[in-house]
């Protein structure tokens, strides 16, 4: 089996990534973040059950929320104590 190596500039890679569907870009982001910041991955893993519980307390289903709705909920939770 022959391995083919292609050399691309950073700009070319960025343009390729921009062409990915949103779900694939999100998966790529998560993979890169886990590699670059392993502590971030641990925090995300620990925070998800808490997010589910806090959503349920507000009558929301975390798994049924869109990414935008999840972000809005987290933003609301973060700013709740500041008002």
Beta strands, then each sheet from edge to edge (+ up, - down):
end
